[in-house]
Amino acid sequence: MIPGYEVVERVLALATADETIVIVTDASEASLRWAGNSMTTNGISTSRKWAVASIVRGSAGARVATASSTSIDPAEFESIVRKCEADAGEAEPAEDAMPLVSATASSVDWDLESERTSIDVFAHLSSDLSTGFDGADRLYGFAHHQVETVWLGTSTGVRRRFTQPTGSVEINGKRGDASGWVGAGTKYFDDVSVHGLLAELSTRLDWASKTVELPAGKYETILPSSAAADLMIYLMWTMEGRGAQEGHTALSRPGGTRIGEKLGALPLTLFSDPAYPGLEYSPFLTTASSNNSVSLFDNGLETSRVDWIRDGVVNALAYPRFAAEKYGAPVTVPGDNLVLTGGSDADIHDMVARTERGLLLTTLWYIREVDPATLLLTGLTRDGVYLIENGKVTGAVNNFRFNESPLDLLRRATEAGATIPTLPREWKDWFTRTAMPPLRIPDFHMSSVSAAQ
């Protein structure tokens, strides 16, 4: 298999369209699975996908088409490029057409081959898990590691390369009828404390030795970092400027957007930052398609910190260059991590100790949008909802369906704790790099009782 950078150069050399973009992605993956206190499967794989975008410019505008392939045979490159160029010639003019990003300094590692992972990345993880396998609790789980190397090349001279490591581990514990969950996101598993995760899991299963049935209603609720992450990710995904300008989203208001609106009393800042320690992501944009948040014509744009919410005030929306020009807004590239700061240095145990009566959640799942106009979401609690009485967890309660808007949660939150790296349970297959505080919501809406475990 020829190196990814060579694929870029060969495809660009074959191109005859006015402009061409080539993206090559090599992925190396390792996985480990266990069930009933024993390892069951492990494996490694490598793959390549690449995409070419052909742009034909004329008096009617820029016409664009894309083609993608997993072929590693250079003899097949030309037919793919020619088909893409033919499709571009017949396409409708692109609404988001802009000049391609001009060349800047090429990545110093441009001509290096892709990086790879191996099963060895789980060495200390599997060793430490074996201590848990010796216990009475039944443990199930999955660990995954992926290293993606991306090359971006354009006919305007852009040559960029970036390697993104992404890892996660999830452990489910069963004790009788009780179920608990813990998880962590990581780059290379060297910062994951399995013993810490198992201790937390054991504590949660201890809490479930007593069970209490509660009805639906509004409860003072502590959202742990993982649950907060799932809700804030969905909020960020909706923070795109065009939809807000056109009145289609919860970030709209008559005549414009809700930029500048104060959401609540807490000075919370929600931001993405490609340089955030431990959660780094690509310093440039790579996309094989356009949508309301990103444009194919913007490939190679620098990414930078974006404060979506700053000190409790809506501060930014995502605008590709064409939308920014249309609406007179700053160009803003969506981020691939998400951090919420502005709380105290309290951890979740401190927050529990200050709770007279309320609920402590573990995670959320099956999150779906109910009303885009208010960003009302629904979903289920999962793997442990616990009753807090007089500053102590006194037992587990039934699961619930919830109805809440993350925008409203930020308005009503009365306390935020310390920001820590966390693994979002619902969205981890698409978005893993998050750091969140636990949040106290005085009236979290549990709309109905759920039979889910």
C-alpha positions as CSV (number, residue, x, y, z in Angstrom):
1,M,0.0,0.0,0.0
2,I,1.6,3.3,-1.1
3,P,1.8,6.0,1.6
4,G,-1.2,8.3,2.0
5,Y,0.7,11.4,0.9
6,E,1.7,9.7,-2.3
7,V,-2.0,9.0,-3.0
8,V,-2.7,12.7,-2.7
9,E,0.1,13.6,-5.1
10,R,-0.8,11.0,-7.7
11,V,-4.5,12.0,-7.7
12,L,-3.7,15.7,-7.9
13,A,-1.4,14.9,-10.9
14,L,-4.2,13.1,-12.7
15,A,-6.7,15.9,-12.1
16,T,-7.8,18.1,-15.0
17,A,-10.6,20.1,-13.3
18,D,-10.1,23.7,-12.4
19,E,-9.5,22.8,-8.8
20,T,-9.1,19.6,-6.8
21,I,-9.2,18.5,-3.2
22,V,-7.9,15.2,-2.0
23,I,-8.3,13.7,1.5
24,V,-6.7,10.4,2.5
25,T,-7.5,8.8,5.9
26,D,-5.6,5.8,7.2
27,A,-7.1,4.2,10.3
28,S,-5.5,1.7,12.6
29,E,-7.8,0.1,15.3
30,A,-7.4,-2.3,18.2
31,S,-10.2,-3.6,20.4
32,L,-10.6,-5.7,23.5
33,R,-13.8,-7.2,24.9
34,W,-14.6,-9.1,28.1
35,A,-17.8,-10.7,29.5
36,G,-18.5,-12.6,32.7
37,N,-15.1,-11.9,34.1
38,S,-13.0,-13.3,31.3
39,M,-11.6,-11.9,28.1
40,T,-13.5,-12.9,25.0
41,T,-12.2,-11.3,21.9
42,N,-9.5,-8.9,20.7
43,G,-8.3,-7.8,17.4
44,I,-6.6,-5.2,15.2
45,S,-7.4,-3.8,11.8
46,T,-6.2,-1.3,9.3
47,S,-8.1,0.5,6.7
48,R,-7.8,3.4,4.2
49,K,-10.4,5.6,2.6
50,W,-9.8,8.5,0.4
51,A,-11.9,11.2,-1.3
52,V,-11.5,13.5,-4.2
53,A,-13.5,16.7,-4.9
54,S,-13.5,18.1,-8.4
55,I,-14.4,21.8,-8.9
56,V,-15.3,23.3,-12.3
57,R,-15.7,27.0,-12.3
58,G,-17.6,29.0,-14.9
59,S,-19.8,32.0,-15.4
60,A,-22.7,30.3,-13.6
61,G,-20.6,29.6,-10.6
62,A,-18.6,26.7,-9.2
63,R,-19.8,23.1,-9.8
64,V,-18.5,20.4,-7.5
65,A,-18.7,16.7,-7.2
66,T,-17.0,14.2,-4.8
67,A,-16.1,10.6,-5.0
68,S,-14.8,8.3,-2.3
69,S,-13.0,5.0,-2.5
70,T,-11.2,2.4,-0.4
71,S,-9.1,1.2,-3.3
72,I,-5.4,1.0,-2.7
73,D,-4.6,0.1,-6.3
74,P,-3.0,3.2,-8.1
75,A,-4.3,1.8,-11.4
76,E,-7.8,2.5,-10.4
77,F,-7.2,6.2,-9.4
78,E,-7.7,7.7,-12.8
79,S,-11.1,6.2,-13.5
80,I,-12.3,7.5,-10.1
81,V,-11.0,11.0,-10.8
82,R,-12.5,11.1,-14.3
83,K,-15.9,10.0,-13.1
84,C,-15.8,12.7,-10.4
85,E,-14.8,15.4,-12.9
86,A,-17.6,14.3,-15.2
87,D,-20.1,14.5,-12.4
88,A,-18.8,18.0,-11.4
89,G,-19.5,19.2,-15.0
90,E,-23.1,18.2,-14.7
91,A,-23.7,19.4,-11.2
92,E,-25.8,22.4,-10.1
93,P,-23.7,25.4,-9.0
94,A,-22.7,25.1,-5.4
95,E,-24.3,27.6,-3.0
96,D,-21.3,27.6,-0.7
97,A,-18.7,28.2,-3.4
98,M,-15.7,30.2,-2.3
99,P,-12.1,30.4,-3.4
100,L,-10.1,27.5,-2.1
101,V,-7.9,28.1,0.9
102,S,-4.4,29.2,-0.3
103,A,-1.3,27.3,0.5
104,T,0.4,27.9,3.8
105,A,3.5,26.1,5.1
106,S,3.2,22.4,4.6
107,S,3.1,20.1,7.6
108,V,6.6,19.2,8.5
109,D,5.5,15.5,8.8
110,W,3.7,15.5,5.4
111,D,5.8,12.8,3.9
112,L,5.7,10.4,6.8
113,E,3.7,7.2,6.7
114,S,0.6,6.6,8.8
115,E,0.9,5.8,12.5
116,R,-0.5,2.6,13.9
117,T,-1.8,1.1,17.2
118,S,-1.5,-2.4,18.4
119,I,-3.1,-4.7,21.0
120,D,-0.2,-3.8,23.3
121,V,-1.9,-0.5,24.0
122,F,-4.2,-2.5,26.3
123,A,-1.3,-4.2,28.3
124,H,-1.8,-2.5,31.6
125,L,-5.6,-2.3,31.1
126,S,-6.0,-6.0,30.7
127,S,-3.6,-6.7,33.6
128,D,-5.4,-4.4,36.0
129,L,-8.8,-5.8,34.9
130,S,-7.8,-9.3,36.0
131,T,-7.9,-8.1,39.6
132,G,-11.6,-7.2,39.0
133,F,-12.2,-10.6,37.4
134,D,-11.2,-12.3,40.7
135,G,-14.1,-10.6,42.5
136,A,-17.8,-11.5,42.9
137,D,-19.2,-8.9,40.6
138,R,-19.7,-9.9,37.0
139,L,-17.8,-7.6,34.7
140,Y,-18.5,-6.8,31.0
141,G,-17.0,-4.2,28.8
142,F,-15.2,-3.0,25.8
143,A,-12.0,-1.0,25.1
144,H,-11.3,0.5,21.7
145,H,-8.3,2.4,20.3
146,Q,-8.1,4.1,16.9
147,V,-5.3,6.1,15.4
148,E,-6.3,8.0,12.3
149,T,-3.7,9.7,10.1
150,V,-5.2,12.3,7.6
151,W,-3.5,13.9,4.6
152,L,-5.2,16.9,2.9
153,G,-3.9,18.2,-0.4
154,T,-5.4,20.7,-2.8
155,S,-4.5,22.1,-6.2
156,T,-3.9,25.5,-4.5
157,G,-0.9,24.0,-2.7
158,V,-2.3,23.0,0.7
159,R,-0.4,20.1,2.2
160,R,-1.5,19.2,5.7
161,R,-1.2,16.0,7.8
162,F,-2.5,15.2,11.3
163,T,-2.6,12.1,13.4
164,Q,-5.5,11.7,15.9
165,P,-5.4,9.0,18.6
166,T,-8.8,8.2,20.2
167,G,-9.4,5.6,22.9
168,S,-12.2,4.6,25.3
169,V,-13.0,2.0,27.9
170,E,-16.4,1.1,29.3
171,I,-17.0,-1.3,32.2
172,N,-20.4,-2.7,33.2
173,G,-20.8,-4.4,36.5
174,K,-23.6,-6.7,37.6
175,R,-24.4,-7.7,41.2
176,G,-27.7,-9.5,41.5
177,D,-30.3,-7.4,39.7
178,A,-28.2,-4.2,40.0
179,S,-26.2,-2.8,37.1
180,G,-23.5,-0.1,37.1
181,W,-21.3,1.6,34.5
182,V,-18.0,3.5,34.5
183,G,-16.0,4.7,31.5
184,A,-13.1,6.9,30.5
185,G,-11.8,8.5,27.3
186,T,-8.1,8.6,26.6
187,K,-5.4,9.0,23.9
188,Y,-3.2,6.0,24.7
189,F,-4.6,4.4,27.9
190,D,-1.6,5.5,30.0
191,D,-3.7,7.8,32.0
192,V,-6.6,5.4,32.7
193,S,-6.8,4.1,36.3
194,V,-8.6,0.8,36.1
195,H,-8.4,0.4,39.9
196,G,-10.1,3.7,40.3
197,L,-12.9,2.8,37.8
198,L,-13.5,-0.6,39.5
199,A,-13.6,1.1,42.9
200,E,-16.2,3.6,41.6
201,L,-18.2,0.7,40.1
202,S,-18.2,-1.2,43.3
203,T,-19.4,1.8,45.2
204,R,-22.3,2.2,42.8
205,L,-23.2,-1.4,43.2
206,D,-23.1,-1.1,47.0
207,W,-25.6,1.8,46.8
208,A,-28.0,-0.5,44.8
209,S,-28.2,-2.9,47.7
210,K,-31.3,-1.0,48.7
211,T,-33.9,0.0,46.1
212,V,-36.7,2.6,46.2
213,E,-39.5,3.2,43.8
214,L,-40.2,6.8,42.9
215,P,-42.8,8.4,40.6
216,A,-42.2,10.7,37.7
217,G,-41.8,14.3,38.6
218,K,-39.3,17.1,39.0
219,Y,-36.3,16.3,41.2
220,E,-33.2,18.1,42.4
221,T,-30.7,16.2,40.3
222,I,-26.9,16.0,40.1
223,L,-25.8,15.3,36.6
224,P,-22.3,13.6,36.6
225,S,-19.8,14.8,34.0
226,S,-20.7,12.1,31.5
227,A,-24.4,13.0,31.5
228,A,-23.5,16.7,31.2
229,A,-21.2,15.9,28.3
230,D,-23.9,14.1,26.3
231,L,-26.3,17.1,26.7
232,M,-23.7,19.8,26.0
233,I,-22.5,17.9,22.8
234,Y,-26.0,18.0,21.4
235,L,-26.2,21.7,22.2
236,M,-23.0,22.4,20.4
237,W,-24.1,20.4,17.4
238,T,-27.1,22.7,17.0
239,M,-25.1,25.9,17.3
240,E,-24.8,26.7,13.6
241,G,-25.3,30.2,12.4
242,R,-27.3,29.7,9.2
243,G,-30.1,27.8,10.8
244,A,-30.3,30.3,13.6
245,Q,-30.3,33.2,11.1
246,E,-33.2,31.6,9.2
247,G,-35.2,31.0,12.3
248,H,-35.0,27.2,12.3
249,T,-33.2,26.5,15.6
250,A,-33.3,27.2,19.3
251,L,-30.6,29.8,18.8
252,S,-32.9,31.9,16.7
253,R,-34.8,35.0,17.8
254,P,-36.9,37.5,15.8
255,G,-34.6,39.3,13.3
256,G,-31.4,37.3,14.1
257,T,-29.7,35.0,16.6
258,R,-29.4,34.8,20.3
259,I,-25.8,35.8,20.4
260,G,-25.3,38.0,23.4
261,E,-28.2,36.5,25.4
262,K,-27.4,35.6,29.0
263,L,-28.5,32.1,29.9
264,G,-28.2,31.9,33.6
265,A,-26.6,33.0,36.9
266,L,-23.5,30.7,36.7
267,P,-20.5,32.1,34.8
268,L,-20.1,29.0,32.7
269,T,-18.0,28.9,29.5
270,L,-18.5,26.2,26.9
271,F,-15.7,26.0,24.4
272,S,-13.7,24.0,21.9
273,D,-10.0,24.3,21.7
274,P,-7.7,22.2,19.4
275,A,-4.8,22.8,21.8
276,Y,-6.6,21.8,25.1
277,P,-4.2,19.4,26.9
278,G,-5.2,15.8,26.5
279,L,-8.1,16.5,24.2
280,E,-6.2,17.9,21.2
281,Y,-7.7,17.7,17.7
282,S,-6.7,18.7,14.2
283,P,-5.4,22.3,13.8
284,F,-7.0,22.5,10.3
285,L,-10.4,21.6,8.9
286,T,-10.9,18.5,6.8
287,T,-14.3,17.6,5.3
288,A,-15.4,15.7,2.2
289,S,-18.9,17.3,2.2
290,S,-20.7,20.6,3.0
291,N,-23.4,21.3,5.5
292,N,-24.6,24.3,7.5
293,S,-21.6,24.2,9.8
294,V,-18.7,23.4,7.4
295,S,-18.0,23.8,3.7
296,L,-16.0,21.6,1.4
297,F,-14.5,24.8,0.0
298,D,-13.0,25.6,3.5
299,N,-10.7,22.6,3.6
300,G,-7.4,23.6,5.2
301,L,-8.8,26.5,7.3
302,E,-7.1,26.8,10.6
303,T,-9.0,25.7,13.6
304,S,-8.8,27.7,16.9
305,R,-10.5,28.0,20.2
306,V,-14.2,28.9,20.0
307,D,-16.1,30.1,23.1
308,W,-19.7,28.9,22.2
309,I,-20.9,30.3,25.6
310,R,-18.7,32.7,27.5
311,D,-19.4,33.5,31.2
312,G,-23.0,32.4,30.8
313,V,-23.7,34.3,27.6
314,V,-24.2,32.9,24.1
315,N,-21.1,34.0,22.3
316,A,-20.6,32.1,19.0
317,L,-22.2,30.1,16.2
318,A,-20.6,28.0,13.5
319,Y,-20.2,29.8,10.2
320,P,-18.4,28.5,7.1
321,R,-16.9,31.2,5.0
322,F,-19.9,31.6,2.6
323,A,-22.4,31.9,5.4
324,A,-20.2,34.3,7.3
325,E,-20.0,36.5,4.3
326,K,-23.8,36.3,3.7
327,Y,-24.7,37.2,7.3
328,G,-21.8,39.5,8.2
329,A,-20.6,37.1,10.9
330,P,-17.1,35.8,11.8
331,V,-15.9,32.6,10.2
332,T,-16.2,30.0,12.9
333,V,-15.1,26.3,12.5
334,P,-16.8,23.7,14.7
335,G,-14.6,21.9,17.2
336,D,-13.8,18.3,17.8
337,N,-13.6,18.6,21.6
338,L,-15.9,20.3,24.1
339,V,-15.1,21.7,27.5
340,L,-17.3,23.4,30.1
341,T,-15.7,25.5,32.8
342,G,-16.7,28.1,35.4
343,G,-17.7,26.0,38.3
344,S,-16.2,25.5,41.7
345,D,-13.5,23.0,42.7
346,A,-16.1,20.7,44.2
347,D,-16.2,17.1,43.1
348,I,-19.4,15.1,42.8
349,H,-19.0,13.7,46.4
350,D,-18.9,17.3,47.8
351,M,-22.1,18.1,45.8
352,V,-23.9,15.0,47.2
353,A,-22.9,16.0,50.7
354,R,-24.7,19.3,50.2
355,T,-27.9,17.8,49.0
356,E,-30.8,17.4,51.4
357,R,-32.9,15.2,49.0
358,G,-32.4,14.5,45.3
359,L,-31.2,12.2,42.7
360,L,-27.7,11.3,41.4
361,L,-27.6,10.0,37.8
362,T,-25.0,7.8,36.2
363,T,-25.6,8.2,32.4
364,L,-28.1,9.0,29.8
365,W,-28.9,7.2,26.6
366,Y,-31.3,7.0,23.6
367,I,-31.3,10.8,23.5
368,R,-33.5,12.2,20.8
369,E,-34.7,15.7,19.8
370,V,-38.4,16.4,20.5
371,D,-38.6,20.1,19.6
372,P,-35.9,21.9,17.6
373,A,-37.4,25.3,18.4
374,T,-36.6,24.9,22.1
375,L,-34.0,22.2,21.8
376,L,-36.2,19.9,23.9
377,L,-34.6,16.5,24.2
378,T,-35.9,13.2,25.6
379,G,-34.0,10.1,26.6
380,L,-33.6,7.5,29.4
381,T,-31.4,7.2,32.4
382,R,-29.2,4.1,32.5
383,D,-27.2,1.9,34.8
384,G,-28.0,3.6,38.1
385,V,-30.2,6.4,39.5
386,Y,-29.5,6.9,43.2
387,L,-31.5,8.6,46.0
388,I,-29.7,11.2,48.1
389,E,-31.0,11.9,51.5
390,N,-29.3,14.3,54.0
391,G,-26.1,14.3,52.2
392,K,-25.7,10.6,51.6
393,V,-26.7,8.1,48.9
394,T,-29.2,5.8,50.5
395,G,-30.2,3.5,47.7
396,A,-31.0,3.1,44.0
397,V,-34.3,4.1,42.4
398,N,-36.0,3.1,39.2
399,N,-35.0,4.6,35.8
400,F,-36.9,7.4,34.2
401,R,-37.5,9.0,30.8
402,F,-36.5,12.7,30.9
403,N,-37.6,15.7,28.9
404,E,-35.1,18.6,29.1
405,S,-33.4,21.3,26.9
406,P,-29.7,21.8,27.5
407,L,-30.2,25.5,27.0
408,D,-32.8,25.5,29.8
409,L,-30.5,23.4,32.0
410,L,-27.8,26.0,31.7
411,R,-30.3,28.7,32.7
412,R,-31.5,26.7,35.8
413,A,-28.3,25.1,37.0
414,T,-27.5,26.3,40.5
415,E,-24.1,24.7,40.9
416,A,-21.3,23.4,38.7
417,G,-18.4,21.5,40.2
418,A,-14.8,20.9,39.0
419,T,-14.2,20.2,35.3
420,I,-12.7,16.8,34.6
421,P,-12.1,14.7,31.5
422,T,-15.1,12.4,30.9
423,L,-16.5,9.9,28.4
424,P,-19.9,10.7,27.0
425,R,-22.0,7.5,27.1
426,E,-24.5,8.3,24.3
427,W,-22.3,10.0,21.7
428,K,-18.9,8.3,22.3
429,D,-18.9,6.6,18.9
430,W,-18.9,10.1,17.3
431,F,-17.5,12.4,20.0
432,T,-15.1,11.4,22.8
433,R,-13.0,14.4,23.7
434,T,-14.8,16.2,26.5
435,A,-14.1,17.7,29.9
436,M,-17.2,18.6,32.0
437,P,-18.2,19.5,35.6
438,P,-21.0,17.8,37.4
439,L,-24.1,20.0,37.4
440,R,-26.9,20.6,40.0
441,I,-30.3,21.1,38.5
442,P,-33.0,22.0,41.0
443,D,-35.9,20.7,39.0
444,F,-34.8,18.1,36.4
445,H,-37.9,16.8,34.7
446,M,-38.3,13.0,34.9
447,S,-41.4,12.8,32.7
448,S,-42.2,9.1,33.2
449,V,-40.9,6.0,34.9
450,S,-38.9,3.6,32.6
451,A,-38.5,-0.1,32.9
452,A,-35.0,0.1,31.3
453,Q,-32.1,-1.3,33.3
